[in-house]
Amino acid sequence: MPDMLVKLYELPPSGDLVRSLAASGIQIRRAMAPDKVRILSWIEEHSSISARGEADTCFSNTPISLFIATEGKTIIGYACYDATAPNFFGPTRVLDAKQGLGIGKALLLASLEAMRAAGFAYAIIGGVGPAEFYAKTVGATIIEGSTPGIYKDFLGSRLIISD
Ligand SMILES: CC(C)(COP(=O)(O)OP(=O)(O)OC[C@H]1O[C@@H](n2cnc3c(N)ncnc32)[C@H](O)[C@@H]1OP(=O)(O)O)[C@@H](O)C(=O)NCCC(=O)NCCS
């Protein structure tokens, strides 16, 4: 489970995707502090306790470094950045029943655009699971020798932290 590098100066545009999701009732937006507990509970339930811990740090950042996908008042996905380490993307997850609609890509692009706006030229996808997803959507490339990388002292399972 290596890390991957993304060129933030070559991101694909996100506008059409975000508009088409909005037209089908799916919103991509930055998390709000009043929703912190319900978002963290959702992440623990649908990802893991480790992902919850990482996401919790996002609420200490200004602005909050976590995007959610919602349908009405229902959370259907999330993505964190600046959580595991500064300039890192992840963890992320889309509800199984909502995968394949472009939500994961929209959450990824929202996060990467935020990192680009903060001044970064590159971003790192931490301990990837689906490398093909990141290669296909944002041209990410594997960082050689990055396994286990910063996770070498992680107390949990490498598989758990990736979701
Ligand atoms: C990875 C994940 C966030 C992707 O979300 P998603 O909403 O299903 O993905 P999207 O619909 O935005 O997919 C965008 C494109 O990537 C492709 N893609 C999605 N998941 C993929 C995968 N695992 N492998 C290869 N390609 C993938 C899609 O086919 C789509 O291609 P298209 O534009 O040609 O149609 C989601 O599958 C998920 O939550 N997985 C479980 C948790 C996880 O693995 N998190 C990542 C840890 S690093």
The ligand as an SDF file (V2000), in Angstrom:
LIG
                    3D

 48 50  0  0  0  0  0  0  0  0999 V2000
  -12.4960    4.4500   -4.1020 C   0  0  0  0  0  0  0  0  0  0  0  0
  -13.8820    5.1030   -3.9950 C   0  0  0  0  0  0  0  0  0  0  0  0
  -13.8280    6.3030   -3.0510 C   0  0  0  0  0  0  0  0  0  0  0  0
  -14.2880    5.5740   -5.4080 C   0  0  0  0  0  0  0  0  0  0  0  0
  -15.5350    6.2340   -5.3100 O   0  0  0  0  0  0  0  0  0  0  0  0
  -16.6300    6.1140   -6.4540 P   0  0  0  0  0  0  0  0  0  0  0  0
  -17.6650    7.1600   -6.1940 O   0  0  0  0  0  0  0  0  0  0  0  0
  -17.1020    4.7270   -6.5890 O   0  0  0  0  0  0  0  0  0  0  0  0
  -15.7550    6.4700   -7.7470 O   0  0  0  0  0  0  0  0  0  0  0  0
  -16.2140    7.3120   -9.0090 P   0  0  0  0  0  0  0  0  0  0  0  0
  -17.5940    6.8910   -9.4050 O   0  0  0  0  0  0  0  0  0  0  0  0
  -15.9920    8.7560   -8.7660 O   0  0  0  0  0  0  0  0  0  0  0  0
  -15.1710    6.7870  -10.0970 O   0  0  0  0  0  0  0  0  0  0  0  0
  -14.4780    7.6580  -10.9700 C   0  0  0  0  0  0  0  0  0  0  0  0
  -13.7920    6.7790  -12.0100 C   0  0  0  0  0  0  0  0  0  0  0  0
  -12.8660    5.9010  -11.3510 O   0  0  0  0  0  0  0  0  0  0  0  0
  -13.1880    4.5400  -11.6380 C   0  0  0  0  0  0  0  0  0  0  0  0
  -12.9950    3.7600  -10.4020 N   0  0  0  0  0  0  0  0  0  0  0  0
  -13.6890    3.8500   -9.2580 C   0  0  0  0  0  0  0  0  0  0  0  0
  -13.2060    2.9630   -8.3500 N   0  0  0  0  0  0  0  0  0  0  0  0
  -12.2030    2.3130   -8.9650 C   0  0  0  0  0  0  0  0  0  0  0  0
  -11.3200    1.2780   -8.5600 C   0  0  0  0  0  0  0  0  0  0  0  0
  -11.3910    0.7370   -7.3280 N   0  0  0  0  0  0  0  0  0  0  0  0
  -10.3850    0.8540   -9.4570 N   0  0  0  0  0  0  0  0  0  0  0  0
  -10.3010    1.3810  -10.6990 C   0  0  0  0  0  0  0  0  0  0  0  0
  -11.1350    2.3820  -11.1460 N   0  0  0  0  0  0  0  0  0  0  0  0
  -12.0530    2.8230  -10.2910 C   0  0  0  0  0  0  0  0  0  0  0  0
  -14.6390    4.5490  -12.0410 C   0  0  0  0  0  0  0  0  0  0  0  0
  -14.9350    3.4500  -12.8790 O   0  0  0  0  0  0  0  0  0  0  0  0
  -14.7640    5.8800  -12.7670 C   0  0  0  0  0  0  0  0  0  0  0  0
  -14.3050    5.7520  -14.0870 O   0  0  0  0  0  0  0  0  0  0  0  0
  -15.0650    6.5260  -15.3050 P   0  0  0  0  0  0  0  0  0  0  0  0
  -14.8410    7.9980  -15.0410 O   0  0  0  0  0  0  0  0  0  0  0  0
  -14.3870    6.0320  -16.5220 O   0  0  0  0  0  0  0  0  0  0  0  0
  -16.5000    6.1560  -15.1930 O   0  0  0  0  0  0  0  0  0  0  0  0
  -14.9480    4.0690   -3.5340 C   0  0  0  0  0  0  0  0  0  0  0  0
  -14.9030    2.9500   -4.3880 O   0  0  0  0  0  0  0  0  0  0  0  0
  -14.7940    3.6190   -2.1010 C   0  0  0  0  0  0  0  0  0  0  0  0
  -15.3330    4.2480   -1.1970 O   0  0  0  0  0  0  0  0  0  0  0  0
  -14.0720    2.5000   -1.8870 N   0  0  0  0  0  0  0  0  0  0  0  0
  -13.9060    1.9130   -0.5450 C   0  0  0  0  0  0  0  0  0  0  0  0
  -12.9710    2.7270    0.3150 C   0  0  0  0  0  0  0  0  0  0  0  0
  -11.6360    2.9880   -0.3510 C   0  0  0  0  0  0  0  0  0  0  0  0
  -11.0600    2.1460   -1.0230 O   0  0  0  0  0  0  0  0  0  0  0  0
  -11.1340    4.2290   -0.1580 N   0  0  0  0  0  0  0  0  0  0  0  0
   -9.8720    4.6780   -0.7440 C   0  0  0  0  0  0  0  0  0  0  0  0
   -8.7410    4.3970    0.1760 C   0  0  0  0  0  0  0  0  0  0  0  0
   -7.1560    4.9810   -0.4590 S   0  0  0  0  0  0  0  0  0  0  0  0
  1  2  1  0
  2  3  1  0
  2  4  1  0
  2 36  1  0
  4  5  1  0
  5  6  1  0
  6  7  2  0
  6  8  1  0
  6  9  1  0
  9 10  1  0
 10 11  2  0
 10 12  1  0
 10 13  1  0
 13 14  1  0
 14 15  1  0
 15 16  1  0
 15 30  1  0
 16 17  1  0
 17 18  1  0
 17 28  1  0
 18 19  1  0
 18 27  1  0
 19 20  2  0
 20 21  1  0
 21 22  1  0
 21 27  2  0
 22 23  1  0
 22 24  2  0
 24 25  1  0
 25 26  2  0
 26 27  1  0
 28 29  1  0
 28 30  1  0
 30 31  1  0
 31 32  1  0
 32 33  2  0
 32 34  1  0
 32 35  1  0
 36 37  1  0
 36 38  1  0
 38 39  2  0
 38 40  1  0
 40 41  1  0
 41 42  1  0
 42 43  1  0
 43 44  2  0
 43 45  1  0
 45 46  1  0
 46 47  1  0
 47 48  1  0
M  END
$$$$
